[in-house]
Amino acid sequence: MEDYRGYAIDIEPAHGMWRCMVTPISSDFPILRSYSRYYATETEAIADAKRRVDKLYQPAELLRRTLHRSLVDLHADTAAQIDRAG
């Protein structure tokens, strides 16, 4: 088992693959949507587990910019549809 940024990453062989479980160490951290996945290699399992944990730590600013961009695109698409309809 490996601790990474507040999460326990547990890797074990299962059915010819590697089962990777990612769980928060304390109740202060959110539970990942899919805490258990299967991978072809142990290296792939650990790398993906860390990537999934890192996504939780992305800055709120990045999320805000992404949402803003999505809303701007949605507005432009809606305006174009209204123009075509009318």
Secondary structure as UniProt FT lines:
FT   STRAND          2..4
FT   TURN            5..6
FT   STRAND          7..14
FT   TURN            15..16
FT   STRAND          17..24
FT   TURN            27..28
FT   STRAND          36..39
FT   HELIX           42..56
FT   HELIX           60..85
//
